Amino acid sequence: MSMSRTSRPRERLVVIGGDAAGMSAASQARRLKGPDALEIVAFERGHFSSFSACGIPYWVGGDVATRDELIARTPEEHRARGIDLRMRTEVVEIDVAGRRVRARDVDAGAEAWTEYDKLVIATGARPIRPDLPGADAPGVHGVQTLDDGQALLDTLAATRVRRAVVVGAGYIGVEMAEALIKRGYEVTVVNRGSEPMATLDPDMGRLVHRAMEGLGITMVNDAEVTEILTGDDGRVRAVGTRAAEYPADVVVLGIGVRPETALAKAAGLPLGEHGGLLTDLAMRVRGHEDIWAGGDCVEVLDLVSGRERHIALGTHANKHGQVIGTNAGGGYATFPGVVGTAVSKVCDLEIARTGLREKDARRAGLEYETVTIESTSRAGYYPDAARMTVKMLAERGTGRLLGVQIVGREGAAKRVDIAAVALTARMTVEGMTALDLGYAPPFSPVWDPVLVAARKAAAAVRKNPG
């Protein structure tokens, strides 16, 4: 039994989830409030705290040597900082009226209630696992946690024939395809969309498609997986679509994730269109003064479209945690929203995007112009200048920048940060052309590729004022 609130000498902050958002919130609250003023109890159902899920493909591919390199802070380190982090303990119920949570020891099964004065929900996201025959067969893997990564590596080590099928061609699917190629596997990617990387427009995704095939990856687009076939031993042997079967000794699911909000939904907390918790600018759950939420379980405001989105990225989760911890610790901070910036790579091909795709702009009711330019990462005469393609969307009439996508070789991806800042500042493409960006032949042409695209977009807006 927990102590009653009236008998507790300190205020208690309870955190559900021991990864980026949850432990950032706990750590920031601890920095602002000493241990005598605030008790912090955190629950994590897994084996690890504060780890980088984004790094798992690079661990699997061998770029990161060991699992422990992906752990930013261990449970022991959190406890040494005055946070009562309880591992392998899953919260199974939130009693909002009673201001308490019910937690279960994952291994022993024992349950207990813990009261809270303030609550942080950081339950993350769960991988989408298709409801298909064979989806749970040995040899079929998701890659959301370090345990998942280790299980996949164990399967790879035990597999003699090296044929892999990746289901899905988003960030995880593309990154895992690269990791498996590095492991010496024959890799087939089965993709429901018309091109890989649905976060890009199809014309830019086509560039990724060509590059993947150039690496020896077999791309199967416009294909819906209907079953995962197993052999006499029960292990996976192939992935089936309506048109064909693709032999597989290992299958990796890279279909995407959904907010892990079943606990919050059962407690009656407000969810958005995409299933994520809805919060205000201070990351408080709407309508609940002492409950905050952050990380992959929330929806955030898209500053370009003005709509709520679900984006599962560690960058956002850590920022959410900082904001939540500041507010729970007695300060004040806000998270205004995102513009949807993301970068990835497949071997030496860099992929970047920020803002709206064409279909996003149409969905938001915006009229727009698009331009696409080819340029280089350095002055054309400088050694190793690499080609890149930049696509830019601008609002017709106002000229406001709406989005940028970049596909190219070394030096391409991080140029998207120029556009991310311009989007946040609500700049026009005309205004962007005057940006004072760094130049020297080893780093950029005289006109940076992003600015070349901005000049072309500005001309298109002037030609079609709307």
C-alpha positions as CSV (number, residue, x, y, z in Angstrom):
1,M,0.0,0.0,0.0
2,S,1.2,3.5,-0.8
3,M,1.2,6.3,1.7
4,S,-1.7,8.7,1.6
5,R,-1.0,12.1,0.0
6,T,-1.7,13.9,3.3
7,S,1.1,12.0,5.1
8,R,3.7,12.4,2.4
9,P,6.2,15.1,3.3
10,R,7.1,15.8,-0.4
11,E,5.2,16.4,-3.6
12,R,5.4,13.3,-5.9
13,L,6.0,13.3,-9.6
14,V,5.2,10.0,-11.3
15,V,6.6,9.3,-14.8
16,I,5.3,6.6,-17.0
17,G,8.1,5.7,-19.5
18,G,11.8,5.6,-19.0
19,D,13.1,6.7,-22.4
20,A,13.7,10.1,-24.0
21,A,10.7,12.2,-23.0
22,G,10.1,10.6,-19.6
23,M,13.6,10.7,-18.3
24,S,14.3,14.1,-19.8
25,A,11.3,15.4,-17.9
26,A,12.4,13.7,-14.7
27,S,16.0,14.9,-15.0
28,Q,14.9,18.5,-15.7
29,A,12.4,18.5,-12.8
30,R,15.1,17.2,-10.5
31,R,17.5,19.9,-11.6
32,L,14.9,22.6,-10.7
33,K,13.6,20.9,-7.5
34,G,15.8,19.4,-4.9
35,P,15.1,16.0,-3.4
36,D,13.6,17.4,-0.3
37,A,10.9,19.3,-2.3
38,L,10.1,16.7,-5.0
39,E,10.0,12.9,-5.0
40,I,10.3,11.4,-8.5
41,V,9.1,7.9,-9.3
42,A,9.5,6.6,-12.9
43,F,8.2,3.3,-14.3
44,E,9.7,1.5,-17.3
45,R,8.5,-1.8,-18.5
46,G,11.6,-2.7,-20.5
47,H,15.2,-3.6,-19.7
48,F,16.8,-0.3,-20.7
49,S,16.4,3.4,-20.0
50,S,17.3,6.5,-22.1
51,F,18.4,4.6,-25.2
52,S,18.5,5.6,-28.8
53,A,16.0,3.7,-30.9
54,C,17.1,5.7,-33.9
55,G,20.5,4.1,-33.6
56,I,19.3,0.5,-33.8
57,P,19.7,0.1,-37.6
58,Y,23.3,1.3,-37.3
59,W,24.0,-1.2,-34.6
60,V,22.5,-3.9,-36.6
61,G,24.6,-2.8,-39.7
62,G,27.8,-2.7,-37.7
63,D,28.4,1.1,-37.7
64,V,27.8,1.1,-33.9
65,A,29.9,-1.7,-32.3
66,T,27.9,-2.5,-29.2
67,R,24.4,-2.1,-27.7
68,D,25.7,-0.1,-24.7
69,E,26.8,2.7,-27.0
70,L,23.2,3.5,-27.7
71,I,22.4,4.0,-24.0
72,A,22.6,7.6,-22.9
73,R,22.0,7.0,-19.2
74,T,21.6,3.8,-17.3
75,P,19.0,3.2,-14.6
76,E,21.8,3.3,-12.0
77,E,22.8,6.8,-13.2
78,H,19.3,8.0,-13.0
79,R,18.9,6.7,-9.5
80,A,22.2,8.3,-8.4
81,R,20.5,11.6,-9.4
82,G,17.6,11.1,-7.1
83,I,15.1,9.5,-9.5
84,D,13.4,6.3,-8.2
85,L,13.4,4.5,-11.6
86,R,11.7,1.1,-11.4
87,M,12.6,-1.1,-14.3
88,R,10.6,-4.0,-15.7
89,T,7.5,-2.4,-14.1
90,E,4.5,-1.6,-16.4
91,V,1.8,0.9,-15.5
92,V,-1.5,-0.9,-16.4
93,E,-4.0,1.7,-15.2
94,I,-4.3,5.4,-14.6
95,D,-6.9,6.5,-12.0
96,V,-7.3,10.2,-12.8
97,A,-9.9,10.9,-10.2
98,G,-7.9,9.1,-7.5
99,R,-4.6,10.6,-8.7
100,R,-2.8,7.3,-8.7
101,V,-1.4,4.7,-11.1
102,R,-1.4,0.9,-10.8
103,A,1.9,-0.8,-11.8
104,R,2.7,-4.4,-12.4
105,D,6.1,-6.1,-11.9
106,V,6.6,-7.6,-15.4
107,D,8.5,-10.6,-14.2
108,A,6.8,-11.4,-10.8
109,G,3.3,-10.2,-11.6
110,A,2.8,-8.3,-8.3
111,E,0.8,-5.1,-8.5
112,A,0.6,-1.9,-6.4
113,W,-0.9,1.5,-6.6
114,T,1.3,4.6,-6.4
115,E,-0.3,8.0,-5.8
116,Y,0.9,11.1,-7.6
117,D,0.6,14.9,-7.3
118,K,1.9,15.4,-10.9
119,L,1.9,12.8,-13.7
120,V,4.0,12.6,-16.9
121,I,2.8,10.2,-19.6
122,A,5.7,9.2,-21.9
123,T,4.6,5.8,-23.2
124,G,6.1,6.2,-26.7
125,A,4.9,4.4,-29.8
126,R,4.4,0.8,-30.8
127,P,5.4,-0.7,-34.1
128,I,2.6,-1.4,-36.6
129,R,2.5,-5.2,-36.8
130,P,0.3,-6.5,-39.6
131,D,-2.6,-8.8,-38.7
132,L,-1.4,-11.5,-41.1
133,P,-0.9,-15.2,-41.0
134,G,2.7,-15.9,-39.9
135,A,3.4,-12.4,-38.6
136,D,4.5,-13.7,-35.2
137,A,6.6,-16.6,-36.6
138,P,10.3,-17.0,-35.6
139,G,12.5,-14.9,-37.9
140,V,10.0,-12.0,-38.1
141,H,11.3,-9.0,-36.3
142,G,10.3,-5.4,-35.4
143,V,13.0,-2.9,-34.4
144,Q,11.6,-0.6,-31.7
145,T,13.7,-1.5,-28.6
146,L,17.2,-2.7,-27.8
147,D,15.7,-6.1,-27.1
148,D,14.3,-6.1,-30.6
149,G,17.7,-5.2,-32.0
150,Q,19.4,-8.0,-30.0
151,A,16.8,-10.5,-31.1
152,L,17.4,-9.6,-34.8
153,L,21.2,-9.8,-34.4
154,D,20.7,-13.3,-32.8
155,T,18.6,-14.4,-35.8
156,L,21.2,-13.0,-38.3
157,A,24.0,-14.9,-36.5
158,A,22.1,-18.2,-36.6
159,T,20.9,-17.9,-40.3
160,R,23.0,-19.8,-42.8
161,V,21.1,-18.7,-46.0
162,R,21.2,-14.9,-46.3
163,R,17.9,-13.7,-47.8
164,A,16.1,-10.9,-46.1
165,V,12.7,-9.2,-46.8
166,V,12.0,-5.8,-45.4
167,V,8.3,-4.9,-45.3
168,G,7.8,-1.2,-45.6
169,A,10.0,1.5,-47.2
170,G,9.9,4.4,-44.7
171,Y,12.8,5.5,-42.6
172,I,13.1,2.3,-40.6
173,G,12.6,0.1,-43.7
174,V,15.2,1.9,-45.8
175,E,17.7,2.1,-42.9
176,M,17.2,-1.6,-42.1
177,A,17.7,-2.5,-45.8
178,E,21.1,-0.8,-45.7
179,A,22.0,-2.6,-42.5
180,L,21.2,-6.0,-44.0
181,I,23.1,-5.2,-47.2
182,K,26.1,-4.4,-45.0
183,R,25.6,-7.8,-43.3
184,G,25.9,-9.5,-46.6
185,Y,22.2,-10.3,-47.2
186,E,20.3,-10.4,-50.4
187,V,17.6,-7.8,-49.6
188,T,14.1,-7.3,-51.0
189,V,12.0,-4.4,-49.9
190,V,8.2,-4.9,-50.3
191,N,6.5,-1.5,-50.3
192,R,2.8,-0.7,-50.4
193,G,3.4,2.8,-51.9
194,S,4.4,3.7,-55.5
195,E,7.9,4.7,-54.4
196,P,10.0,4.3,-51.2
197,M,10.0,7.1,-48.6
198,A,6.4,8.2,-48.5
199,T,7.5,11.2,-46.5
200,L,8.8,12.5,-49.9
201,D,6.8,13.3,-53.0
202,P,6.9,10.3,-55.5
203,D,9.2,12.1,-57.9
204,M,11.8,12.5,-55.1
205,G,11.1,9.0,-53.8
206,R,12.0,7.7,-57.3
207,L,15.5,9.0,-56.8
208,V,15.8,6.9,-53.6
209,H,14.4,3.9,-55.5
210,R,17.1,4.1,-58.2
211,A,19.8,4.5,-55.6
212,M,18.6,1.5,-53.6
213,E,18.5,-0.7,-56.7
214,G,22.0,0.6,-57.5
215,L,23.1,-0.9,-54.2
216,G,21.7,-4.3,-55.1
217,I,18.4,-3.9,-53.1
218,T,15.4,-5.3,-54.9
219,M,12.5,-2.8,-54.7
220,V,8.9,-4.1,-55.0
221,N,6.5,-1.2,-55.1
222,D,2.7,-1.1,-55.1
223,A,2.7,-4.4,-53.3
224,E,0.5,-5.4,-50.4
225,V,1.8,-8.2,-48.1
226,T,-0.9,-10.8,-47.7
227,E,0.8,-13.4,-45.7
228,I,4.1,-14.5,-44.1
229,L,4.8,-18.1,-45.1
230,T,6.4,-20.5,-42.7
231,G,8.3,-23.8,-43.2
232,D,7.8,-27.2,-41.6
233,D,9.9,-26.0,-38.6
234,G,7.5,-23.0,-38.1
235,R,10.1,-20.4,-39.1
236,V,9.6,-17.8,-41.7
237,R,10.4,-18.9,-45.3
238,A,8.8,-16.3,-47.5
239,V,6.7,-13.1,-47.7
240,G,3.6,-13.4,-49.9
241,T,1.8,-10.7,-51.9
242,R,-1.1,-11.1,-54.2
243,A,1.3,-11.4,-57.2
244,A,4.3,-13.2,-55.9
245,E,6.3,-14.9,-53.1
246,Y,9.7,-13.6,-51.9
247,P,11.9,-16.1,-50.2
248,A,13.1,-14.9,-46.8
249,D,15.2,-16.4,-44.0
250,V,14.6,-13.2,-41.9
251,V,11.8,-10.6,-42.2
252,V,12.1,-7.1,-40.8
253,L,8.9,-5.1,-40.3
254,G,9.5,-1.4,-41.1
255,I,5.8,-0.3,-41.6
256,G,5.9,2.5,-39.0
257,V,4.6,3.2,-35.6
258,R,1.4,4.3,-33.8
259,P,1.1,6.3,-30.5
260,E,1.1,4.0,-27.5
261,T,-2.0,5.5,-25.9
262,A,-4.3,2.6,-24.9
263,L,-3.5,3.4,-21.2
264,A,-4.4,7.1,-21.7
265,K,-7.5,6.2,-23.7
266,A,-8.8,3.9,-21.0
267,A,-8.3,6.7,-18.5
268,G,-10.5,9.0,-20.5
269,L,-7.7,11.4,-21.6
270,P,-8.2,13.3,-24.9
271,L,-6.7,11.8,-28.1
272,G,-6.4,13.3,-31.5
273,E,-7.1,12.2,-35.1
274,H,-3.9,10.2,-35.2
275,G,-4.4,8.5,-31.8
276,G,-1.9,10.6,-29.9
277,L,-2.5,12.5,-26.7
278,L,-3.5,16.2,-27.2
279,T,-1.6,18.8,-25.1
280,D,-1.4,22.5,-24.8
281,L,1.8,24.5,-25.5
282,A,3.1,23.7,-22.0
283,M,2.7,19.9,-22.9
284,R,-0.1,19.6,-20.4
285,V,-2.8,17.1,-21.4
286,R,-5.7,19.2,-22.4
287,G,-8.2,19.7,-19.5
288,H,-5.8,18.3,-16.9
289,E,-3.7,20.7,-14.8
290,D,-1.3,18.2,-13.3
291,I,-0.9,15.7,-16.1
292,W,1.7,16.2,-18.9
293,A,2.5,14.1,-21.9
294,G,5.4,14.0,-24.4
295,G,7.4,12.0,-26.9
296,D,6.0,9.6,-29.4
297,C,2.6,9.2,-27.7
298,V,1.5,12.8,-28.4
299,E,0.3,14.8,-31.4
300,V,2.0,18.1,-32.1
301,L,1.1,21.3,-34.0
302,D,2.5,21.5,-37.5
303,L,3.5,25.2,-37.8
304,V,3.2,25.1,-41.6
305,S,-0.3,23.6,-42.1
306,G,-1.7,24.6,-38.7
307,R,-2.9,21.0,-38.1
308,E,-2.0,18.3,-35.5
309,R,0.5,15.6,-36.6
310,H,2.1,12.5,-35.1
311,I,5.8,12.5,-35.6
312,A,7.9,10.0,-33.7
313,L,11.4,11.5,-33.4
314,G,13.9,11.6,-30.5
315,T,14.6,15.2,-31.1
316,H,11.0,16.2,-30.3
317,A,10.8,13.7,-27.4
318,N,13.8,15.3,-25.7
319,K,12.5,18.8,-26.2
320,H,9.1,17.7,-24.8
321,G,10.8,16.3,-21.8
322,Q,12.7,19.5,-21.1
323,V,9.5,21.6,-21.4
324,I,7.5,19.1,-19.2
325,G,10.3,18.9,-16.6
326,T,10.6,22.7,-16.4
327,N,6.8,23.1,-15.9
328,A,6.5,20.2,-13.4
329,G,9.5,21.6,-11.6
330,G,7.9,25.0,-11.0
331,G,9.2,26.9,-14.0
332,Y,7.5,27.8,-17.3
333,A,8.3,26.6,-20.8
334,T,6.5,25.9,-24.1
335,F,6.8,23.7,-27.1
336,P,5.3,25.7,-30.0
337,G,5.3,23.0,-32.7
338,V,7.3,21.5,-35.5
339,V,7.8,21.9,-39.2
340,G,8.4,18.2,-39.9
341,T,12.2,18.0,-40.5
342,A,13.8,14.6,-40.9
343,V,16.9,13.2,-42.5
344,S,18.0,9.7,-43.3
345,K,20.4,7.8,-45.6
346,V,20.8,4.6,-47.5
347,C,24.6,4.0,-47.8
348,D,26.0,7.2,-49.3
349,L,22.6,8.6,-50.5
350,E,21.3,11.3,-48.2
351,I,17.6,12.0,-47.9
352,A,16.0,15.1,-46.2
353,R,12.7,16.8,-46.0
354,T,10.9,19.5,-44.1
355,G,7.5,21.2,-44.3
356,L,4.8,20.0,-46.6
357,R,4.7,17.6,-49.4
358,E,2.4,18.3,-52.4
359,K,-0.4,16.2,-51.0
360,D,-0.1,17.8,-47.6
361,A,-0.5,21.3,-49.2
362,R,-3.5,20.1,-51.1
363,R,-5.0,18.6,-48.0
364,A,-4.5,21.9,-46.2
365,G,-6.3,23.8,-49.0
366,L,-3.2,25.6,-50.1
367,E,-2.4,26.7,-53.7
368,Y,1.3,26.3,-54.4
369,E,4.1,26.3,-56.9
370,T,6.8,23.6,-57.1
371,V,10.3,23.8,-58.6
372,T,13.0,21.2,-58.8
373,I,16.7,22.0,-59.4
374,E,19.9,20.0,-59.8
375,S,23.1,21.4,-58.2
376,T,26.3,20.3,-56.4
377,S,27.4,20.1,-52.8
378,R,30.6,22.1,-53.6
379,A,31.8,24.4,-56.4
380,G,31.6,22.4,-59.5
381,Y,35.4,22.6,-60.1
382,Y,36.3,21.5,-56.6
383,P,37.2,17.8,-56.2
384,D,34.4,15.4,-55.1
385,A,31.6,17.8,-55.8
386,A,28.5,15.6,-55.4
387,R,25.1,16.0,-57.2
388,M,22.0,16.8,-55.4
389,T,18.3,17.4,-56.2
390,V,16.3,20.0,-54.4
391,K,12.5,20.3,-54.6
392,M,10.8,23.4,-53.1
393,L,7.1,24.3,-52.6
394,A,6.0,27.9,-52.2
395,E,2.5,29.2,-51.6
396,R,1.0,30.9,-54.6
397,G,0.2,34.6,-54.0
398,T,2.2,35.1,-50.8
399,G,5.4,33.3,-51.8
400,R,5.6,31.7,-48.3
401,L,7.9,28.7,-48.2
402,L,5.9,25.5,-47.7
403,G,8.4,22.7,-47.9
404,V,11.7,21.4,-49.2
405,Q,13.0,17.9,-50.1
406,I,16.6,17.1,-50.9
407,V,18.1,13.9,-52.2
408,G,21.9,13.7,-52.9
409,R,25.3,12.5,-51.8
410,E,27.6,13.9,-49.2
411,G,26.7,17.4,-48.0
412,A,23.0,17.2,-49.1
413,A,20.9,16.3,-46.1
414,K,21.8,18.9,-43.5
415,R,21.1,21.7,-46.0
416,V,17.5,21.0,-45.1
417,D,18.1,22.9,-41.8
418,I,18.3,26.2,-43.8
419,A,14.7,25.5,-44.9
420,A,13.6,24.4,-41.5
421,V,14.7,27.7,-40.0
422,A,13.0,29.6,-42.9
423,L,9.7,27.7,-42.4
424,T,9.8,28.4,-38.6
425,A,10.3,32.1,-39.4
426,R,7.5,32.0,-42.1
427,M,9.9,33.4,-44.7
428,T,9.0,33.8,-48.3
429,V,11.1,32.2,-51.0
430,E,11.9,35.8,-52.2
431,G,13.2,36.6,-48.8
432,M,15.3,33.4,-48.7
433,T,17.2,34.5,-51.8
434,A,18.9,37.2,-49.7
435,L,20.1,34.8,-46.9
436,D,23.7,35.3,-46.0
437,L,24.9,31.7,-46.1
438,G,28.5,30.6,-45.7
439,Y,30.4,30.1,-49.0
440,A,33.8,28.7,-50.0
441,P,34.4,26.3,-52.9
442,P,35.0,23.3,-50.6
443,F,31.5,23.8,-49.0
444,S,29.1,25.2,-51.5
445,P,28.7,26.7,-55.0
446,V,28.5,30.5,-55.0
447,W,24.7,30.1,-54.9
448,D,23.8,27.4,-52.4
449,P,21.5,24.8,-53.9
450,V,18.7,25.8,-51.5
451,L,19.0,29.4,-52.6
452,V,19.0,28.3,-56.3
453,A,15.7,26.6,-55.6
454,A,14.4,29.6,-53.8
455,R,15.2,31.9,-56.7
456,K,13.4,29.6,-59.1
457,A,10.4,29.3,-56.7
458,A,10.3,33.1,-56.4
459,A,10.2,33.4,-60.2
460,A,7.4,30.8,-60.4
461,V,5.3,32.7,-57.8
462,R,5.8,36.0,-59.6
463,K,4.7,34.3,-62.9
464,N,1.6,32.8,-61.3
465,P,0.5,35.2,-58.6
466,G,-2.8,33.3,-57.9
